[in-house]
Amino acid sequence: MRASALKGPVKNDGPNVEVDVYSFMTTTPNVLTDSINHERMLVLPSKEDEFETWLSGTPAEAFALARSFDPAAMRIVQSGFDKEDLLAA
């Protein structure tokens, strides 16, 4: 399991600046995502109360959500080298 986060001002050979950052956590892949990355998959909160815990809970509560997502609730949309941009207008 891995987590990454960055808080507060960032300094890189100059004045402190505030930056917007994000973090994500990975866990053991399920059988569907294992074919893409056999080491890890994103933790995917899927219930309303899990979102609130993820955003506002304690670190221990957030880590308790770190589990593989149910592969039956997922589907492969595209695979292979010739993938189409499905979000293009």
C-alpha positions in Angstrom: 0.0 0.0 0.0 1.3 3.4 -0.9 0.1 6.9 -0.2 1.5 10.3 -1.3 0.6 13.8 -0.2 2.1 17.2 -0.1 1.0 19.9 2.4 1.9 23.5 2.8 4.1 25.9 1.0 6.7 24.7 -1.5 10.1 26.3 -2.0 12.3 25.7 -4.9 15.2 28.1 -4.8 12.9 31.1 -4.4 10.0 32.4 -2.3 7.5 30.1 -0.7 4.5 29.5 -3.0 1.2 27.8 -2.3 0.3 25.1 -4.8 -2.8 22.9 -5.3 -1.9 19.3 -4.8 -3.6 15.9 -4.8 -2.8 12.5 -3.4 -3.8 9.0 -4.1 -3.4 5.6 -2.5 -2.8 2.2 -4.1 -3.5 -1.3 -3.0 -3.3 -4.9 -4.3 -4.9 -5.2 -7.7 -8.0 -7.2 -8.3 -8.2 -9.9 -11.0 -9.3 -7.4 -13.7 -6.7 -4.8 -13.1 -3.9 -7.3 -12.4 -3.6 -7.8 -16.2 -2.8 -4.1 -16.5 -0.6 -3.6 -13.5 0.2 -6.7 -11.4 1.7 -4.6 -8.5 -1.1 -2.2 -7.6 -4.4 -0.5 -8.4 -5.9 2.8 -7.1 -8.1 2.7 -4.0 -11.6 3.5 -5.3 -14.1 4.6 -2.7 -17.5 3.7 -4.0 -20.1 4.5 -1.3 -21.2 7.9 -0.2 -20.0 7.5 3.4 -16.6 6.3 2.1 -16.1 9.6 0.2 -16.7 11.6 3.4 -14.3 9.4 5.3 -11.7 9.7 2.5 -11.9 13.5 2.5 -12.5 14.3 6.2 -11.7 11.2 8.2 -8.5 10.4 10.2 -5.6 8.8 8.4 -6.4 5.5 10.1 -10.0 5.7 8.8 -8.8 6.5 5.3 -6.3 3.6 5.4 -9.1 1.3 6.4 -10.6 2.0 3.0 -7.5 0.6 1.2 -8.8 -2.5 -0.4 -9.1 -3.9 -3.9 -12.3 -2.7 -5.8 -14.9 -5.4 -6.6 -14.0 -6.5 -10.2 -17.6 -7.4 -10.9 -18.4 -3.6 -10.6 -15.8 -2.8 -13.3 -15.5 -3.3 -17.0 -12.8 -2.9 -19.6 -13.8 -0.1 -21.9 -10.9 -0.3 -24.4 -7.7 -2.3 -24.7 -4.9 -2.7 -27.2 -2.8 -0.1 -29.0 -5.6 1.5 -31.2 -7.6 3.2 -28.4 -10.0 6.0 -29.3 -10.4 9.2 -27.3 -13.9 8.7 -26.0 -14.0 12.1 -24.4 -13.1 14.1 -27.5 -15.9 16.4 -28.7 
